[in-house]
């Protein structure tokens, strides 16, 4: 289900997590800044053709992995989000990309199994400015065509019910098919209004030392939960969850 080599997990201990077990919110006054000359608005990025060159300004929200001078990031500005996959980045520069950091990215817009992203080989510059997105509640948009408009954003889901992940009644699986072990991705099913959705704890983003990983391992079928995470897409909605708590 993932494109990054398995070895990345062992080598991504330098990750800086945003929200894995805790919620971060707030924004800076410069979040409403005007784009620099030659930089696309989010609307222009969305309208751009696949495989075309794009130039954006955005803010790091979380770092998924670094390996072989390539970084994968969840980023967002006040208008929308951008998933940046395998951007050219030294290990030294990767350490500078803490949540909130503003970057200018030049690369090519592409799609992989429904996930629209800026693909491998993109380059970046660090700029002045800071912004941390507040989670947008998209619970009511589940099952609607409108949900994809929030792709890759930091979002929340409220009051969802944990459903069995397999015929045996397990509340979660290691890997999508249950073939993994502790340390691999966690897959779990949640429902709302009679519809069931599969959510993921992406182990490169939130590994087995994080609060959210432990929380999902402790889920029971029937639990009512609230969640936060990034609205990733894989053959349909497949959120990468960073926080799970009992429903309020």
C-alpha positions in Angstrom: 0.0 0.0 0.0 3.0 2.3 0.3 5.6 3.4 -2.1 8.5 4.0 0.3 11.0 1.1 0.7 10.6 -0.9 3.8 14.1 0.0 4.9 12.8 3.6 5.5 11.1 2.5 8.7 14.4 1.6 10.3 16.1 4.8 9.0 13.3 7.3 9.7 13.9 7.6 13.5 14.9 11.2 12.8 11.2 12.0 12.0 9.6 14.9 13.7 6.0 14.0 14.5 3.1 16.5 14.3 0.1 15.4 16.3 1.0 11.7 16.9 -0.9 11.4 20.1 -1.5 15.1 20.6 -3.4 17.9 18.9 -1.6 21.0 17.6 -3.5 24.0 16.4 -3.2 27.7 15.9 -1.9 29.9 13.1 0.4 32.9 12.6 -0.6 36.3 11.3 1.3 35.8 8.1 -0.8 32.8 7.2 -2.9 35.1 5.1 0.2 36.4 3.2 0.0 37.0 -0.6 1.8 34.4 -2.7 5.2 35.5 -4.1 5.6 36.3 -7.8 5.3 33.1 -9.9 3.8 31.1 -7.1 0.5 29.3 -7.6 -2.5 29.8 -5.4 -4.0 26.5 -4.1 -6.9 26.9 -6.6 -4.4 27.2 -9.5 -2.6 24.1 -8.2 -5.8 22.2 -8.1 -6.6 23.3 -11.7 -3.1 22.5 -13.0 -2.8 19.4 -15.3 -1.3 16.2 -14.0 2.4 15.9 -14.9 2.7 19.7 -15.3 5.3 21.8 -13.3 4.0 23.5 -10.3 5.4 26.1 -7.9 3.8 26.5 -4.5 4.4 28.1 -1.1 3.2 26.0 1.8 3.9 25.1 5.4 5.2 21.9 6.9 2.6 20.2 9.1 4.3 16.8 9.6 7.3 14.8 8.3 6.7 11.3 7.2 10.2 10.1 6.3 13.7 10.9 5.1 15.8 8.4 3.1 18.6 8.8 0.5 18.3 12.6 0.5 14.6 12.4 -0.1 11.9 13.8 2.2 8.1 13.1 2.3 6.0 15.8 3.9 2.4 16.7 4.8 2.0 20.4 4.1 -0.8 23.0 4.1 -1.6 26.7 3.8 -4.7 28.6 4.7 -6.4 27.5 1.4 -5.6 23.8 1.2 -3.0 21.1 1.4 -0.1 19.5 -0.6 1.4 16.1 -0.1 5.1 16.2 -1.2 6.6 12.8 -1.9 10.4 12.2 -2.1 11.4 15.8 -2.4 15.1 16.3 -2.8 16.4 17.2 0.7 19.6 16.7 2.6 19.5 15.2 6.1 20.7 18.6 7.4 17.9 20.5 5.7 15.4 17.8 6.8 16.1 18.6 10.4 15.2 22.3 9.7 11.7 21.4 8.4 9.9 21.5 11.8 6.1 21.8 11.8 5.1 25.3 10.8 8.1 26.0 8.5 7.3 27.8 5.3 8.8 26.4 2.1 8.6 27.2 -1.6 8.4 24.0 -3.6 9.0 23.5 -7.3 8.1 20.1 -8.8 5.6 18.1 -10.9 2.0 17.4 -9.9 1.1 13.7 -10.3 -1.4 11.1 -9.0 -1.0 7.7 -7.5 -4.1 5.6 -6.9 -6.2 8.7 -6.3 -3.6 10.5 -4.2 -2.6 13.8 -5.9 0.9 14.9 -4.9 4.0 16.7 -5.8 6.2 13.9 -6.9 9.7 12.6 -6.5 12.4 15.1 -7.5 10.8 18.3 -6.3 13.1 21.0 -4.9 12.5 23.5 -2.1 13.6 26.7 -0.4 12.9 27.7 3.2 11.2 31.1 3.5 10.2 33.3 6.4 6.8 32.6 8.0 5.0 30.0 10.1 1.6 28.4 10.1 0.1 25.3 11.9 -3.3 24.3 10.6 -6.2 23.7 12.9 -8.1 20.4 12.2 -11.2 20.9 10.0 -14.1 18.7 11.0 -15.1 16.7 7.9 -17.2 14.1 9.6 -20.4 15.2 7.8 -18.6 15.0 4.4 -17.8 11.3 4.7 -19.4 9.5 1.8 -19.9 12.7 -0.2 -18.1 14.0 -3.4 -17.1 17.1 -1.5 -14.7 15.3 0.8 -12.0 15.0 -1.8 -11.8 18.8 -1.9 -10.0 18.5 1.5 -7.5 15.9 0.3 -4.3 15.9 2.4 -5.6 18.5 4.8 -5.3 18.1 8.6 -8.9 17.1 9.5 -11.0 15.6 12.3 -13.7 12.9 12.5 -16.1 12.9 15.5 -18.3 10.2 17.1 -17.4 7.3 14.9 -17.8 3.6 15.9 -15.1 1.0 15.7 -16.1 -2.0 13.5 -14.4 -5.4 13.1 -11.4 -5.3 10.9 -11.8 -9.0 9.8 -14.1 -12.0 10.1 -12.5 -12.9 13.4 -13.7 -9.7 15.0 -10.3 -8.0 15.5 -10.4 -4.3 16.0 -7.3 -3.6 13.9 -4.9 -5.3 11.6 -1.1 -5.0 11.2 -0.9 -4.1 7.5 -4.1 -4.0 5.3 -4.3 -7.8 5.1 -3.2 -8.7 8.6 0.2 -9.9 7.4 2.3 -7.6 9.5 3.5 -7.3 13.1 4.1 -4.7 15.7 5.8 -1.7 14.1 3.9 -2.0 10.8 1.0 0.2 9.7 -2.3 -0.3 11.6 -5.6 -0.6 9.7 -8.9 -0.3 11.4 -12.5 0.2 10.4 -14.9 2.9 11.7 -18.5 3.5 10.7 -20.9 6.5 10.6 -24.6 6.4 9.5 -24.3 2.8 8.4 -21.2 3.3 6.2 -17.8 1.8 7.1 -14.5 3.3 6.3 -10.9 2.1 6.6 -8.5 4.4 8.5 -4.7 3.9 8.9 -1.9 4.7 11.3 1.0 5.2 8.9 4.0 3.8 10.8 6.5 6.1 9.0 4.5 9.1 10.3 3.4 7.7 13.8 5.5 4.7 14.8 4.8 2.1 17.5 6.2 4.5 20.2 3.5 7.1 19.7 0.3 7.6 21.7 -1.9 7.1 18.6 -0.3 3.7 17.8 -1.0 2.5 21.3 -4.5 3.9 21.3 -5.5 2.0 18.1 -3.9 -1.3 19.5 -6.2 -0.8 22.5 -9.4 -0.3 20.5 -12.4 -2.5 21.0 -15.2 -3.2 18.5 -18.1 -0.8 19.4 -15.9 1.9 20.9 -17.0 5.5 20.0 -14.0 7.6 19.0 -12.9 11.0 17.8 -9.9 11.2 15.5 -7.5 13.7 13.8 -5.1 13.1 10.9 -4.3 13.9 7.3 -6.8 13.2 4.6 -4.7 10.9 2.5 -6.2 9.0 -0.5 -5.6 5.5 -1.7 -8.2 4.0 -4.0 -10.6 6.2 -2.1 -10.4 8.0 1.3 -7.7 6.5 3.5 -6.9 9.0 6.3 -3.5 8.8 8.1 -4.6 9.2 11.7 -2.4 11.0 14.2 -4.8 11.1 17.2 -7.5 8.8 18.6 -9.5 9.7 21.8 -12.8 8.5 23.3 -15.7 10.4 21.7 -16.8 13.4 23.7 
